[in-house]
Amino acid sequence: MRVTRRHLLQAATVTLAAPAIIGHARAATKQMKMTLADTVASPVFPICQRFADNLKHRTNGALDVHVYGAGQLGSQTNALTSLQTGIIDFVAHTTGYIDTIVPQASVLDLPFVFRDLAMAERVLDGPIGQTLRDHFPERGIYNLCWGHWGWRPVSTAAATPMTDPKAMSGLKIRVQPGAIYAETYKAVGAVPVAIDLSETYLAMSQGAVGAVELPMISMVANKYQEVVKVVTETNFVYNAGALMVGKARFDGLPADQQKAIRDAAADMQIDWRQSVAEATTKARAVMLAAGVQIVAADVEAYAKATRPIYDKFRPTIGDDLVDAILKQTGA
């Protein structure tokens, strides 16, 4: 066949277009950022990584999520504002911080409202959990699933158990920024101090605070067995968490990718709860092996001392939600 000018032009057009086609294929992979409320040493970090891997698989590589530990993309508080503004795409956080932007979520942090894990999960998976999730879009966020960070005991640098609430008088304790946390500890005479997790170990080792209220998994992940002498299992709160995605980011994705995110989140919810329960048992063993004393608390005395918190936060949470959770849990 005689090669004509037309054939050469057609070949050139195909050759020049090839890089553009390849470039378009590469651009189809969207790089996304995710962070969580603990360091990369936390057992929640691999849970988030498994979510990212699942999502990448479900979207044939179209959504590629890179997971960062707490502090790597800013403070824990900034993680939520960055989620709202689209700087970060996904955040797995605790209600102790979520309360600052979705105050109704404080209902989950009412002291001693949950007796056990099963009860907490029934509430989160039922109408109350859904009602709370419906408030998130108002703040520019979708709640994709509920998770669990672990019950929060009181851990002290001094070798004095906090078995009775009277022992808490004057104790400086690091708390999360949610208002209900500060008020709960004030109710037992403690002095709550809100400090970012990245600064808490130093604050405790230098005596700026005498105690922390962190889940067992977070204490081991951040090596608090080096500075803590006694863990008192007050376990004020179940400490729910949520996997969240920025609303604007999610709404801008095609329907098939939105479905993939929701399906991967449903898988993560199961993984999150099971893995944290297992990791908590292991973390407790690590603390004991390090010589940390773990003691029970007079839960009835603590519950009585903190009961006024329920009425104090009714205006913040809403009467309907408070009454609903009291009816379901019998607290």
C-alpha positions as CSV (number, residue, x, y, z in Angstrom):
1,M,0.0,0.0,0.0
2,R,1.3,3.5,-0.9
3,V,1.9,5.6,2.1
4,T,0.2,9.0,1.6
5,R,0.4,12.3,3.4
6,R,-3.1,11.5,4.8
7,H,-1.8,8.2,6.3
8,L,1.2,10.0,7.9
9,L,-1.1,12.7,9.4
10,Q,-3.4,10.0,10.9
11,A,-0.4,8.2,12.4
12,A,1.0,11.3,13.9
13,T,-2.4,12.2,15.4
14,V,-2.6,8.8,17.1
15,T,0.9,9.1,18.3
16,L,0.4,12.5,19.8
17,A,-2.9,11.5,21.4
18,A,-1.4,8.5,23.1
19,P,0.3,10.4,26.0
20,A,-3.0,12.3,26.5
21,I,-4.9,9.0,26.8
22,I,-2.4,7.5,29.2
23,G,-2.4,10.7,31.2
24,H,-6.2,10.6,31.4
25,A,-6.0,7.0,32.7
26,R,-3.5,8.0,35.4
27,A,-5.6,11.0,36.4
28,A,-8.5,8.6,37.0
29,T,-6.8,7.5,40.3
30,K,-7.8,10.0,43.0
31,Q,-5.3,10.4,45.8
32,M,-7.1,10.9,49.1
33,K,-6.0,11.6,52.7
34,M,-7.2,10.0,55.9
35,T,-6.2,10.5,59.6
36,L,-7.3,9.2,63.0
37,A,-7.4,10.2,66.6
38,D,-4.2,8.3,67.6
39,T,-0.7,7.5,66.4
40,V,0.5,5.0,63.9
41,A,1.2,2.6,66.8
42,S,-2.5,2.4,67.6
43,P,-4.4,-0.7,66.6
44,V,-6.9,1.6,64.9
45,F,-4.2,2.6,62.4
46,P,-4.2,-0.8,60.7
47,I,-8.0,-0.8,60.8
48,C,-8.0,2.4,58.8
49,Q,-5.4,0.9,56.4
50,R,-7.6,-2.1,55.8
51,F,-10.5,0.3,55.0
52,A,-8.2,2.1,52.5
53,D,-7.2,-1.2,50.9
54,N,-10.8,-2.4,50.7
55,L,-11.9,0.9,49.1
56,K,-9.0,0.7,46.6
57,H,-10.1,-2.8,45.7
58,R,-13.8,-1.9,45.4
59,T,-13.0,1.0,43.0
60,N,-10.4,-0.9,41.0
61,G,-7.8,1.6,42.1
62,A,-9.8,4.7,41.4
63,L,-9.7,5.9,45.0
64,D,-6.3,5.6,46.7
65,V,-6.4,6.6,50.4
66,H,-3.2,7.3,52.3
67,V,-3.6,7.0,56.1
68,Y,-1.8,9.4,58.5
69,G,-1.5,9.1,62.2
70,A,-2.5,11.8,64.7
71,G,-0.4,14.9,64.4
72,Q,0.9,14.1,61.0
73,L,-1.7,16.4,59.3
74,G,-2.2,18.8,62.2
75,S,-3.7,18.6,65.6
76,Q,-6.7,16.4,66.5
77,T,-9.0,19.4,66.6
78,N,-7.7,20.6,63.2
79,A,-8.4,17.2,61.7
80,L,-12.1,18.0,61.9
81,T,-11.9,21.5,60.5
82,S,-9.7,20.1,57.7
83,L,-12.4,17.5,57.0
84,Q,-15.0,20.2,56.7
85,T,-12.9,22.3,54.3
86,G,-11.8,19.4,52.2
87,I,-8.1,19.4,53.1
88,I,-8.5,15.9,54.6
89,D,-10.9,13.5,53.0
90,F,-11.6,10.9,55.8
91,V,-11.2,11.1,59.6
92,A,-11.7,8.4,62.2
93,H,-12.2,10.3,65.4
94,T,-13.7,10.0,68.9
95,T,-16.9,11.6,70.1
96,G,-14.8,13.6,72.6
97,Y,-13.8,15.8,69.7
98,I,-16.8,15.3,67.5
99,D,-18.9,16.8,70.4
100,T,-17.3,20.2,69.6
101,I,-18.9,20.3,66.1
102,V,-21.9,18.0,66.6
103,P,-23.0,18.7,70.2
104,Q,-25.9,16.2,70.0
105,A,-23.2,13.5,70.0
106,S,-22.6,14.3,73.6
107,V,-25.5,12.0,74.4
108,L,-23.1,9.1,73.8
109,D,-20.7,10.6,76.4
110,L,-23.1,10.9,79.3
111,P,-21.3,9.3,82.2
112,F,-22.2,5.6,82.7
113,V,-25.0,5.7,80.2
114,F,-23.8,2.3,78.8
115,R,-23.4,-0.8,80.9
116,D,-21.6,-2.9,78.3
117,L,-20.4,-3.1,74.7
118,A,-23.5,-4.9,73.5
119,M,-25.8,-2.1,74.8
120,A,-23.7,0.6,73.3
121,E,-23.7,-1.1,69.9
122,R,-27.5,-1.6,70.0
123,V,-27.9,2.1,70.6
124,L,-25.4,3.1,67.9
125,D,-27.0,0.7,65.3
126,G,-30.5,1.8,66.1
127,P,-32.7,4.9,65.8
128,I,-30.5,7.0,68.2
129,G,-27.4,6.3,66.2
130,Q,-29.2,7.2,62.9
131,T,-30.6,10.4,64.4
132,L,-27.1,11.4,65.4
133,R,-25.8,10.6,61.9
134,D,-28.4,12.8,60.4
135,H,-26.9,15.9,62.2
136,F,-23.5,15.5,60.6
137,P,-24.3,16.8,57.1
138,E,-25.3,20.1,58.8
139,R,-21.6,20.5,59.7
140,G,-20.3,19.6,56.2
141,I,-19.6,15.9,57.1
142,Y,-21.1,12.5,56.6
143,N,-20.9,9.9,59.4
144,L,-20.1,6.6,57.5
145,C,-20.0,4.3,60.5
146,W,-19.7,4.1,64.3
147,G,-16.6,2.6,65.9
148,H,-15.2,2.2,69.3
149,W,-11.9,3.4,70.9
150,G,-12.3,1.6,74.3
151,W,-13.6,2.4,77.7
152,R,-11.8,5.4,79.3
153,P,-10.3,4.7,82.8
154,V,-8.5,7.2,85.0
155,S,-4.7,6.6,85.0
156,T,-2.5,8.4,87.4
157,A,1.2,9.2,87.8
158,A,0.9,8.8,91.5
159,A,0.5,5.4,93.1
160,T,-2.9,6.3,94.5
161,P,-6.0,4.5,93.3
162,M,-9.0,6.7,92.4
163,T,-11.5,4.1,93.6
164,D,-13.7,6.7,95.2
165,P,-14.7,10.0,93.6
166,K,-13.6,11.9,96.6
167,A,-10.0,10.9,95.7
168,M,-10.3,12.9,92.5
169,S,-10.5,16.2,94.4
170,G,-7.9,18.7,93.0
171,L,-6.4,16.2,90.5
172,K,-5.3,17.8,87.3
173,I,-6.4,15.4,84.5
174,R,-6.0,15.6,80.7
175,V,-9.4,15.4,79.0
176,Q,-10.7,15.6,75.4
177,P,-12.1,19.1,74.4
178,G,-15.8,18.0,74.4
179,A,-17.5,20.2,77.1
180,I,-19.2,17.1,78.7
181,Y,-15.8,15.7,79.5
182,A,-14.7,18.8,81.4
183,E,-18.0,19.0,83.3
184,T,-18.0,15.3,84.2
185,Y,-14.6,15.6,85.9
186,K,-15.5,18.9,87.6
187,A,-18.4,17.0,89.1
188,V,-16.0,14.8,91.0
189,G,-13.8,17.7,92.0
190,A,-11.0,17.1,89.5
191,V,-9.3,19.9,87.4
192,P,-9.8,19.0,83.7
193,V,-7.2,20.3,81.3
194,A,-7.7,19.9,77.5
195,I,-4.4,19.0,75.8
196,D,-3.8,17.5,72.3
197,L,-2.8,13.9,72.4
198,S,0.6,14.7,70.9
199,E,1.5,16.8,73.9
200,T,-0.1,14.7,76.7
201,Y,2.8,12.3,77.4
202,L,5.2,15.2,77.9
203,A,2.6,17.1,80.1
204,M,2.2,14.0,82.3
205,S,5.9,13.2,82.5
206,Q,6.7,16.8,83.5
207,G,3.9,17.0,86.1
208,A,1.7,19.5,84.3
209,V,-1.1,17.0,84.7
210,G,-1.3,14.1,87.2
211,A,-3.7,11.9,85.3
212,V,-5.1,11.0,81.9
213,E,-8.4,9.4,80.8
214,L,-7.3,7.4,77.8
215,P,-8.4,4.0,76.5
216,M,-6.0,1.1,77.3
217,I,-5.1,0.8,73.6
218,S,-4.1,4.5,73.4
219,M,-2.0,4.2,76.6
220,V,0.0,1.4,75.2
221,A,0.3,2.9,71.8
222,N,1.8,6.1,73.4
223,K,3.8,4.2,76.0
224,Y,2.0,5.5,79.1
225,Q,3.1,2.4,81.0
226,E,6.3,4.3,81.4
227,V,4.7,7.1,83.4
228,V,1.5,5.7,84.8
229,K,1.5,3.8,88.1
230,V,-2.2,3.1,88.7
231,V,-5.2,2.6,86.3
232,T,-8.6,2.9,88.0
233,E,-11.3,1.4,85.9
234,T,-13.9,4.2,86.3
235,N,-14.9,3.7,82.6
236,F,-17.1,6.8,82.6
237,V,-17.8,6.4,78.8
238,Y,-17.9,3.8,76.1
239,N,-16.0,6.3,73.9
240,A,-17.6,5.8,70.6
241,G,-15.9,6.9,67.4
242,A,-17.0,7.6,63.9
243,L,-15.5,7.3,60.4
244,M,-16.3,10.5,58.6
245,V,-15.9,11.9,55.1
246,G,-16.2,15.5,54.0
247,K,-19.6,16.2,52.5
248,A,-18.4,18.2,49.5
249,R,-15.8,15.6,48.6
250,F,-18.3,12.7,48.9
251,D,-21.0,14.6,46.9
252,G,-18.6,15.3,44.1
253,L,-17.9,11.6,43.5
254,P,-19.8,9.4,41.1
255,A,-22.5,7.1,42.5
256,D,-20.5,3.9,42.1
257,Q,-17.7,5.3,44.2
258,Q,-20.0,6.7,46.8
259,K,-21.5,3.2,47.2
260,A,-18.0,1.7,47.4
261,I,-17.1,4.1,50.2
262,R,-20.3,3.2,52.2
263,D,-19.7,-0.5,51.6
264,A,-16.1,-0.3,52.8
265,A,-17.2,1.7,55.8
266,A,-19.7,-1.0,56.7
267,D,-16.9,-3.5,56.6
268,M,-14.8,-1.2,58.7
269,Q,-17.4,-0.9,61.4
270,I,-17.3,-4.7,62.1
271,D,-13.5,-4.7,61.9
272,W,-13.2,-1.7,64.2
273,R,-15.3,-3.1,67.0
274,Q,-13.9,-6.6,67.0
275,S,-10.2,-5.5,66.6
276,V,-10.4,-2.9,69.4
277,A,-12.0,-5.4,71.8
278,E,-9.2,-7.8,71.1
279,A,-6.5,-5.1,71.3
280,T,-7.9,-3.8,74.6
281,T,-7.4,-7.2,76.2
282,K,-3.8,-7.3,75.0
283,A,-3.1,-3.7,76.1
284,R,-4.4,-4.5,79.6
285,A,-1.9,-7.4,79.7
286,V,0.9,-5.1,78.6
287,M,0.1,-2.5,81.3
288,L,0.1,-5.3,84.0
289,A,3.4,-6.7,82.7
290,A,4.9,-3.3,83.0
291,G,4.1,-3.2,86.7
292,V,1.1,-0.9,86.4
293,Q,-1.6,-1.5,89.0
294,I,-5.1,-1.9,87.6
295,V,-7.9,-1.5,90.2
296,A,-11.7,-1.4,90.1
297,A,-13.7,1.7,91.0
298,D,-16.8,2.3,93.1
299,V,-18.9,2.8,90.0
300,E,-22.1,3.4,91.9
301,A,-20.4,6.3,93.8
302,Y,-19.1,7.8,90.6
303,A,-22.4,7.4,88.8
304,K,-24.2,9.2,91.6
305,A,-21.6,12.0,91.7
306,T,-21.9,12.6,88.0
307,R,-25.6,12.2,87.6
308,P,-26.3,16.0,87.5
309,I,-24.5,16.0,84.1
310,Y,-27.6,14.5,82.5
311,D,-29.8,17.5,83.2
312,K,-26.9,20.0,82.7
313,F,-26.5,18.9,79.1
314,R,-30.2,18.5,78.2
315,P,-30.2,22.0,76.5
316,T,-27.1,21.0,74.4
317,I,-28.2,17.5,73.4
318,G,-32.0,17.9,73.3
319,D,-34.6,16.4,75.6
320,D,-35.8,13.9,73.0
321,L,-32.3,12.4,72.6
322,V,-31.6,12.3,76.3
323,D,-35.0,10.7,77.1
324,A,-34.6,8.2,74.2
325,I,-31.2,6.9,75.4
326,L,-32.3,6.7,79.0
327,K,-35.3,4.7,78.0
328,Q,-33.2,2.3,75.9
329,T,-30.3,1.8,78.3
330,G,-32.2,2.2,81.6
331,A,-29.4,4.4,82.9
